[in-house]
Amino acid sequence: MHDFFGRMPLPATTASQLPLFHVVGFSGHRQLPDAAGTARAVTRALESLRQEATGEWVALSSVATGGDLLFVAQARALGLSWHAILPLPKAEFASDFTAAEWATTEETLKQAEHVRIITENGSREDAYLDCGMETVNGADLLLAVWDGQPARGRGGTAEVVEYARSLGKPLIVINPDTMETRRENFPQLARADASLTYLNRLPAAPDGGANPFKAPDFIFAFQKKADYAASHGAPQFRRLIVSTVLLHVVATIVAGAALAFDLHLGALPWVKLLCLIGALGVALVLRYHHSHHNWVRCRLAAEFCRSALATWGLPRAAPLFQDLDLPGVHALTRSLHILHSRSANAQPIPMAEFKRTYLEKRIDDQLAYYQRQESRSLPQFTRLKLGFWIATILALSSTLAYAVCHTMEVETPHWVTTTVFYFLPIALPVVAAAFISLISINDLQRRVARYREMRATLEDSRKQVAFCQTWNSLERIVLKTERALLQEVIEWHSITSFTESH
């Protein structure tokens, strides 16, 4: 079923779950010897896909005469939504059609949930090849109507199939001469998505709050539960790593004290052993505990949903995640983009209302967040840096004092010799190194600088958004702002993933 404007309805979901989408791309010849037979073969292939994988299938293709239009017609007849991908802007693309063909094409394009133009400049042949490659890149599977012959021109079906094979993409190839259908690389077809399944199964947040955005409530509820799970399920890995450093420091100080003060207490070796065993145990937890992965997954989902929600009131779906290729979030970002494409323009809102909501609920909220984070991190960074300098200077002073007294054969009390000359030169460099390690582990120097940069970016964005008078200028600034915020999330992901691997 479609609405009056030809849009697919939103999939049925529970109160806080996102639907899973699969994409079937298409490439095919313009001239088909048996169009009716090819249509039946395409329909059978699409029906088999819907039976084999959970979730909703979305068609992706261009609109050239012949195979493309045939594929779109069969996909739409089966109830699949369709995303169009054009090699050139419409005005240039139209020159490849007769007047009657282009009239049909324009009517077909009205059925597309989303239209993407690949090439704004460059040669026509390159544009067609790029369009075919992007069709493969954006699809889980390529359905090709191909006679097995070499390409008759640049960007032909043969080249598109060859590219899909080079990537190991699943293929369904229909020979338009014999109607033979064969499959390739089908074990690579992802029929479900473990990450989205995990996120969908998270319990709802205790208090979801009011939905200030124009997105459906189930998307807002999904973001809230992912954010709640990330906030309350953080495994405190930085604290665990800090504990390993402190345990090694204690073990070193105990060993240094035993040597400097000639201690032979029976408990000292056991204290050192327990410290080292504790450090090893924490290291094993860091290496094999899976809560870190789930925490990162929930935080990424919460922040990506936050960006999607903030842009939901724009007249068209924002290409926030178009070039994003992070493991574990592909199904999530695709779901958000398709859902937004589906609802764009369905409930237009005044620009003033969108600006007010975006400024208050996105920019101001993020400014407050970065202010809190900087206020929390800066004192910690200052204290640890001060501790490093104090420990370093004391270590240098005690070593210098020992060197001078030893060279000049100065008599010193026993406690000075054992404490200042023997113990402190061993213990203080370890303490100084521990302070530097804590700064590095907590990433404090980068975080403080990054928080200041993000606040400056957001303050500029706030002024620009407030001044915008047109949707186009507003969309550009919103996208620039969201990409900056997403870049911060991706940078965080890289750092935390590196922490997990060690």
C-alpha positions as CSV (number, residue, x, y, z in Angstrom):
1,M,0.0,0.0,0.0
2,H,1.1,3.5,-0.8
3,D,-0.3,6.9,0.1
4,F,-1.7,9.5,-2.3
5,F,1.8,10.7,-3.2
6,G,3.2,7.2,-3.9
7,R,5.2,7.0,-0.6
8,M,5.7,3.7,1.2
9,P,4.2,3.7,4.7
10,L,6.6,3.5,7.6
11,P,7.2,-0.2,8.6
12,A,5.4,-1.6,11.5
13,T,7.7,-1.4,14.6
14,T,7.4,-1.7,18.3
15,A,7.6,1.4,20.5
16,S,11.4,1.7,20.3
17,Q,12.7,-0.5,17.4
18,L,14.1,0.4,14.0
19,P,13.3,-1.7,11.0
20,L,15.9,-3.6,9.0
21,F,16.3,-2.7,5.4
22,H,18.1,-4.6,2.6
23,V,18.9,-2.9,-0.8
24,V,18.9,-4.7,-4.1
25,G,20.7,-2.8,-6.8
26,F,20.1,-3.3,-10.5
27,S,22.0,-3.1,-13.8
28,G,20.7,-4.2,-17.2
29,H,20.6,-3.8,-20.9
30,R,18.5,-1.2,-22.7
31,Q,17.5,-3.6,-25.4
32,L,15.7,-6.8,-24.3
33,P,14.7,-9.5,-26.8
34,D,11.9,-10.8,-24.5
35,A,10.8,-8.0,-22.1
36,A,7.8,-10.0,-20.8
37,G,10.0,-13.1,-20.0
38,T,12.6,-10.9,-18.4
39,A,10.0,-9.2,-16.2
40,R,8.8,-12.5,-15.0
41,A,12.4,-13.6,-14.2
42,V,13.0,-10.3,-12.3
43,T,9.8,-10.8,-10.3
44,R,10.8,-14.3,-9.3
45,A,14.2,-13.1,-8.2
46,L,12.7,-10.3,-6.1
47,E,10.1,-12.6,-4.5
48,S,12.8,-15.2,-3.6
49,L,14.8,-12.4,-1.9
50,R,11.9,-11.4,0.3
51,Q,11.4,-15.0,1.4
52,E,15.1,-15.5,2.3
53,A,15.9,-12.5,4.4
54,T,14.0,-10.7,7.2
55,G,13.4,-7.1,6.9
56,E,12.2,-4.9,4.0
57,W,13.9,-4.9,0.6
58,V,14.4,-1.5,-1.2
59,A,15.1,-1.3,-4.9
60,L,18.0,0.9,-6.2
61,S,18.5,1.7,-9.8
62,S,18.8,4.3,-12.5
63,V,15.9,4.9,-15.0
64,A,17.4,4.2,-18.4
65,T,15.0,2.8,-20.9
66,G,14.8,-1.0,-21.1
67,G,16.1,-2.9,-18.1
68,D,16.0,-0.1,-15.6
69,L,12.4,0.8,-16.1
70,L,11.4,-2.8,-16.3
71,F,13.1,-3.5,-12.9
72,V,11.4,-0.4,-11.3
73,A,8.0,-1.5,-12.6
74,Q,8.4,-5.1,-11.2
75,A,9.8,-3.8,-7.9
76,R,7.0,-1.3,-7.4
77,A,4.4,-3.9,-8.4
78,L,5.7,-6.1,-5.6
79,G,5.4,-3.2,-3.1
80,L,9.1,-2.4,-2.8
81,S,10.1,1.2,-2.3
82,W,12.5,2.5,-4.9
83,H,15.5,4.9,-4.6
84,A,16.7,6.4,-7.9
85,I,20.3,7.0,-8.8
86,L,21.0,9.2,-11.8
87,P,24.4,9.5,-13.6
88,L,23.7,13.1,-14.5
89,P,21.5,16.0,-13.5
90,K,18.0,15.7,-15.0
91,A,18.5,18.4,-17.7
92,E,21.6,16.6,-19.0
93,F,20.2,13.1,-18.5
94,A,17.2,14.0,-20.6
95,S,19.3,14.4,-23.7
96,D,19.8,10.6,-23.8
97,F,16.0,10.0,-24.3
98,T,13.4,10.8,-26.9
99,A,10.7,13.2,-25.8
100,A,8.2,10.3,-25.2
101,E,10.8,8.3,-23.3
102,W,11.7,11.2,-21.1
103,A,8.0,11.8,-20.3
104,T,7.7,8.2,-19.1
105,T,11.0,8.6,-17.1
106,E,9.8,11.7,-15.4
107,E,6.6,10.0,-14.4
108,T,8.6,7.1,-13.0
109,L,10.9,9.4,-11.0
110,K,7.9,10.7,-9.1
111,Q,7.6,7.3,-7.5
112,A,11.1,7.4,-6.1
113,E,11.5,7.9,-2.3
114,H,14.9,9.4,-2.9
115,V,16.8,10.6,-5.9
116,R,20.6,10.9,-5.9
117,I,22.6,12.5,-8.7
118,I,26.2,11.0,-9.0
119,T,28.0,13.4,-11.3
120,E,27.6,17.1,-11.6
121,N,30.4,17.5,-14.1
122,G,32.8,15.3,-16.2
123,S,32.2,13.1,-19.3
124,R,29.0,11.3,-19.8
125,E,30.6,7.9,-20.1
126,D,32.4,8.3,-16.8
127,A,29.2,9.4,-15.2
128,Y,27.4,6.2,-16.3
129,L,30.3,4.1,-15.0
130,D,30.3,6.0,-11.7
131,C,26.5,5.5,-11.4
132,G,26.9,1.8,-11.9
133,M,29.6,1.5,-9.3
134,E,27.7,3.6,-6.8
135,T,24.7,1.3,-7.4
136,V,26.9,-1.6,-6.4
137,N,28.4,0.3,-3.4
138,G,24.9,1.1,-2.0
139,A,23.4,-2.3,-2.4
140,D,23.6,-5.6,-0.5
141,L,23.1,-7.5,-3.7
142,L,23.2,-6.8,-7.4
143,L,20.5,-8.1,-9.7
144,A,21.8,-7.9,-13.3
145,V,20.1,-8.6,-16.6
146,W,23.2,-9.5,-18.6
147,D,23.8,-11.6,-21.7
148,G,27.4,-12.4,-20.6
149,Q,28.9,-10.3,-23.4
150,P,31.5,-7.6,-23.0
151,A,30.3,-4.0,-22.4
152,R,29.1,-2.2,-25.5
153,G,30.2,1.1,-23.9
154,R,31.8,2.6,-20.8
155,G,29.6,2.0,-17.8
156,G,27.8,-1.0,-19.4
157,T,26.3,-3.9,-17.4
158,A,29.4,-6.0,-18.0
159,E,31.6,-3.5,-16.2
160,V,29.1,-3.1,-13.3
161,V,29.0,-6.9,-12.9
162,E,32.8,-7.1,-12.9
163,Y,33.0,-4.5,-10.3
164,A,30.4,-6.3,-8.1
165,R,32.4,-9.5,-8.5
166,S,35.7,-7.8,-7.5
167,L,34.0,-6.7,-4.2
168,G,32.6,-10.1,-3.5
169,K,29.0,-8.8,-3.7
170,P,26.2,-11.3,-4.0
171,L,24.8,-11.5,-7.5
172,I,21.7,-12.7,-9.3
173,V,22.4,-12.7,-13.1
174,I,19.5,-13.2,-15.5
175,N,20.4,-13.9,-19.1
176,P,17.8,-12.0,-21.2
177,D,18.4,-14.4,-24.2
178,T,17.9,-17.8,-22.4
179,M,16.2,-16.6,-19.2
180,E,18.7,-18.7,-17.2
181,T,19.1,-17.3,-13.7
182,R,22.2,-18.0,-11.6
183,R,23.5,-16.8,-8.2
184,E,27.0,-15.9,-7.2
185,N,28.6,-15.2,-3.8
186,F,25.3,-15.8,-2.0
187,P,27.0,-17.0,1.2
188,Q,28.1,-13.3,1.6
189,L,24.5,-12.0,1.7
190,A,23.8,-10.6,5.2
191,R,20.3,-11.8,5.9
192,A,20.2,-10.1,9.3
193,D,22.2,-7.6,11.3
194,A,23.5,-8.6,14.7
195,S,24.2,-5.0,15.9
196,L,20.7,-3.6,15.0
197,T,19.1,-6.7,16.5
198,Y,21.0,-6.1,19.8
199,L,20.0,-2.5,19.8
200,N,16.4,-3.3,19.1
201,R,16.3,-5.7,22.1
202,L,17.5,-3.1,24.6
203,P,14.9,-2.3,27.2
204,A,13.2,1.0,26.9
205,A,14.6,3.9,28.8
206,P,12.8,4.5,32.2
207,D,12.0,8.1,31.3
208,G,12.0,8.9,27.6
209,G,11.0,12.5,28.0
210,A,9.1,14.6,25.5
211,N,9.9,14.3,21.8
212,P,10.8,17.8,20.6
213,F,11.6,16.8,17.0
214,K,9.3,15.9,14.1
215,A,10.6,12.4,13.8
216,P,8.3,9.5,14.7
217,D,8.1,8.7,18.4
218,F,9.6,5.2,18.0
219,I,12.9,6.7,16.6
220,F,13.1,9.1,19.5
221,A,12.4,6.2,21.9
222,F,15.2,4.2,20.2
223,Q,17.7,7.0,20.7
224,K,16.7,7.4,24.3
225,K,17.2,3.7,25.1
226,A,20.5,3.6,23.3
227,D,21.7,6.7,25.2
228,Y,20.5,5.3,28.5
229,A,22.2,1.9,27.9
230,A,25.5,3.7,27.0
231,S,25.3,6.0,30.0
232,H,24.5,3.4,32.5
233,G,26.4,0.5,31.1
234,A,29.8,2.1,30.6
235,P,32.4,-0.4,31.6
236,Q,34.8,2.3,33.1
237,F,37.7,1.0,31.0
238,R,39.8,4.1,31.7
239,R,39.5,3.4,35.4
240,L,40.6,-0.2,34.9
241,I,43.6,0.9,32.9
242,V,44.5,3.4,35.6
243,S,44.3,0.7,38.2
244,T,46.9,-1.4,36.2
245,V,49.3,1.7,36.3
246,L,48.8,2.2,40.0
247,L,49.3,-1.4,40.8
248,H,52.6,-1.4,38.9
249,V,53.6,1.8,40.7
250,V,52.9,0.3,44.1
251,A,54.8,-2.9,43.2
252,T,57.8,-0.8,42.1
253,I,57.7,1.4,45.3
254,V,57.5,-1.6,47.5
255,A,60.5,-3.2,45.8
256,G,62.4,0.1,45.9
257,A,61.7,0.6,49.6
258,A,62.9,-3.0,50.4
259,L,66.2,-2.3,48.6
260,A,66.7,1.3,50.0
261,F,65.8,0.5,53.6
262,D,67.1,-3.1,53.6
263,L,63.7,-4.4,54.6
264,H,63.3,-8.2,54.9
265,L,59.7,-8.4,56.0
266,G,58.0,-11.6,54.8
267,A,54.9,-9.8,53.6
268,L,56.7,-7.5,51.1
269,P,57.2,-10.2,48.4
270,W,53.6,-11.2,48.7
271,V,52.5,-7.5,48.4
272,K,54.5,-7.2,45.2
273,L,53.1,-10.5,43.9
274,L,49.5,-9.5,44.6
275,C,50.0,-6.1,42.9
276,L,51.3,-7.8,39.8
277,I,48.6,-10.5,39.8
278,G,46.0,-7.8,40.2
279,A,47.5,-5.8,37.2
280,L,47.4,-9.0,35.1
281,G,43.8,-9.7,36.1
282,V,42.7,-6.2,35.1
283,A,44.6,-6.6,31.8
284,L,42.7,-9.9,31.1
285,V,39.4,-8.2,31.8
286,L,40.3,-5.4,29.4
287,R,41.2,-7.9,26.7
288,Y,38.3,-10.3,26.9
289,H,35.4,-8.5,28.5
290,H,32.7,-7.9,25.9
291,S,30.9,-5.1,27.7
292,H,33.2,-2.6,26.0
293,H,32.0,-3.5,22.6
294,N,28.4,-3.2,23.6
295,W,29.0,0.1,25.2
296,V,30.7,1.5,22.1
297,R,27.8,0.2,20.0
298,C,25.2,1.9,22.2
299,R,27.0,5.2,22.3
300,L,27.5,5.3,18.5
301,A,23.8,4.4,17.9
302,A,22.7,7.1,20.4
303,E,24.8,9.8,18.8
304,F,23.9,8.9,15.2
305,C,20.2,8.9,16.1
306,R,20.7,12.3,17.8
307,S,22.1,13.8,14.6
308,A,19.3,12.2,12.5
309,L,16.6,13.5,14.9
310,A,18.1,17.0,14.8
311,T,17.8,17.2,11.0
312,W,14.4,15.5,10.7
313,G,12.5,18.7,10.2
314,L,14.5,19.6,7.0
315,P,12.5,19.4,3.8
316,R,14.7,16.5,2.5
317,A,16.6,13.7,4.1
318,A,20.1,14.9,5.0
319,P,23.0,12.8,3.6
320,L,24.6,12.6,7.0
321,F,25.9,9.0,6.7
322,Q,26.4,8.8,3.0
323,D,30.2,8.3,3.1
324,L,30.3,6.8,6.6
325,D,31.7,3.2,6.7
326,L,32.0,2.1,10.3
327,P,31.5,-1.6,11.2
328,G,28.3,-2.3,13.1
329,V,26.3,0.8,12.2
330,H,25.5,0.3,8.5
331,A,22.1,-1.1,9.1
332,L,21.3,1.6,11.7
333,T,22.3,4.5,9.4
334,R,20.6,3.0,6.4
335,S,17.4,2.6,8.5
336,L,17.5,6.2,9.6
337,H,18.1,7.6,6.1
338,I,15.3,5.5,4.5
339,L,12.9,6.4,7.2
340,H,13.7,10.1,6.9
341,S,13.5,9.9,3.1
342,R,10.0,8.4,3.5
343,S,8.7,11.1,5.9
344,A,10.4,14.1,4.3
345,N,7.8,16.7,3.3
346,A,5.0,14.6,4.7
347,Q,4.6,17.0,7.6
348,P,6.3,20.3,6.6
349,I,7.1,22.7,9.5
350,P,7.8,26.4,9.4
351,M,11.4,27.4,9.2
352,A,11.2,29.4,12.4
353,E,10.0,26.4,14.3
354,F,12.8,24.2,13.0
355,K,15.4,26.9,13.8
356,R,14.1,27.4,17.3
357,T,14.1,23.6,18.0
358,Y,17.5,23.1,16.5
359,L,19.1,26.0,18.4
360,E,17.6,25.0,21.7
361,K,17.6,21.2,21.6
362,R,20.7,20.6,19.5
363,I,23.3,23.4,19.5
364,D,22.6,24.7,23.0
365,D,22.5,21.2,24.5
366,Q,25.8,20.4,22.9
367,L,27.4,23.6,24.0
368,A,26.3,22.9,27.6
369,Y,27.7,19.3,27.2
370,Y,31.1,20.5,26.0
371,Q,31.2,23.2,28.7
372,R,30.6,20.5,31.4
373,Q,33.2,18.2,29.9
374,E,35.8,20.9,29.8
375,S,35.1,22.0,33.3
376,R,35.5,18.4,34.4
377,S,38.6,17.6,32.4
378,L,40.7,20.8,32.8
379,P,41.2,20.6,36.6
380,Q,42.1,17.0,36.3
381,F,44.6,17.7,33.6
382,T,46.1,20.6,35.6
383,R,46.5,18.5,38.7
384,L,48.1,15.6,36.9
385,K,50.5,17.8,35.0
386,L,51.4,19.6,38.3
387,G,52.0,16.2,39.9
388,F,54.4,15.2,37.0
389,W,56.5,18.3,37.4
390,I,56.7,18.0,41.2
391,A,57.8,14.4,41.0
392,T,60.2,15.1,38.2
393,I,61.8,18.1,39.9
394,L,62.1,16.1,43.2
395,A,63.6,13.2,41.4
396,L,66.2,15.5,39.8
397,S,66.9,17.2,43.1
398,S,67.5,14.0,45.0
399,T,69.7,12.6,42.3
400,L,71.7,15.8,42.1
401,A,72.1,15.9,45.9
402,Y,73.3,12.3,45.8
403,A,75.8,13.1,43.0
404,V,77.1,16.2,44.8
405,C,77.4,14.5,48.3
406,H,79.0,11.4,46.8
407,T,81.5,13.4,44.8
408,M,82.5,15.7,47.6
409,E,82.3,12.9,50.2
410,V,79.9,14.8,52.4
411,E,78.8,13.0,55.5
412,T,75.0,12.6,55.6
413,P,72.6,11.1,58.2
414,H,71.5,7.5,57.5
415,W,67.9,8.4,56.9
416,V,69.0,11.0,54.3
417,T,71.1,8.4,52.5
418,T,68.4,5.7,52.4
419,T,65.5,8.0,51.7
420,V,66.9,10.8,49.5
421,F,69.8,9.1,47.8
422,Y,68.4,5.5,47.4
423,F,64.6,5.4,47.6
424,L,63.5,8.6,46.0
425,P,65.6,8.3,42.8
426,I,63.8,4.9,42.3
427,A,60.3,5.8,43.3
428,L,59.9,9.4,41.9
429,P,60.6,8.7,38.2
430,V,58.0,5.9,38.4
431,V,55.5,8.3,40.0
432,A,56.2,10.9,37.3
433,A,55.7,8.4,34.6
434,A,52.5,7.3,36.2
435,F,51.2,10.9,36.1
436,I,52.0,11.2,32.4
437,S,50.4,7.8,31.8
438,L,47.2,9.0,33.5
439,I,47.1,12.0,31.3
440,S,47.5,9.8,28.3
441,I,45.0,7.2,29.4
442,N,42.3,9.7,30.0
443,D,43.3,11.5,26.8
444,L,43.0,14.8,28.7
445,Q,45.2,17.0,26.6
446,R,43.3,16.2,23.4
447,R,39.9,16.3,25.1
448,V,40.4,19.7,26.6
449,A,41.6,21.1,23.3
450,R,38.8,19.3,21.4
451,Y,36.1,20.6,23.7
452,R,37.2,24.2,23.2
453,E,37.3,23.7,19.4
454,M,33.8,22.2,19.4
455,R,32.4,25.0,21.5
456,A,33.9,27.6,19.1
457,T,32.4,25.6,16.1
458,L,29.0,25.4,17.7
459,E,29.0,29.1,18.7
460,D,29.7,30.0,15.1
461,S,27.0,27.7,13.9
462,R,24.5,29.2,16.4
463,K,25.0,32.7,14.9
464,Q,24.7,31.4,11.3
465,V,21.6,29.4,12.0
466,A,19.9,32.3,13.7
467,F,20.6,34.5,10.7
468,C,19.5,32.1,8.0
469,Q,16.5,33.2,5.9
470,T,16.2,30.3,3.4
471,W,15.9,26.5,3.7
472,N,19.0,26.0,1.4
473,S,21.3,28.1,3.5
474,L,19.9,26.6,6.7
475,E,20.4,23.1,5.4
476,R,24.0,23.8,4.5
477,I,24.9,25.1,8.0
478,V,23.0,22.3,9.7
479,L,24.8,19.7,7.7
480,K,28.2,21.3,8.4
481,T,27.4,21.4,12.1
482,E,26.2,17.8,12.2
483,R,29.2,16.6,10.3
484,A,31.5,18.3,12.8
485,L,29.6,16.6,15.7
486,L,29.7,13.2,13.9
487,Q,33.4,13.7,13.3
488,E,33.9,14.0,17.1
489,V,31.9,10.8,17.6
490,I,34.0,9.0,15.0
491,E,37.2,10.3,16.6
492,W,36.0,9.0,20.0
493,H,35.2,5.7,18.4
494,S,38.7,5.3,17.0
495,I,40.2,6.1,20.4
496,T,38.0,3.8,22.4
497,S,38.3,1.0,19.9
498,F,42.1,1.3,20.1
499,T,41.8,1.1,23.9
500,E,39.7,-2.1,23.5
501,S,42.3,-3.8,21.3
502,H,44.9,-3.4,24.0
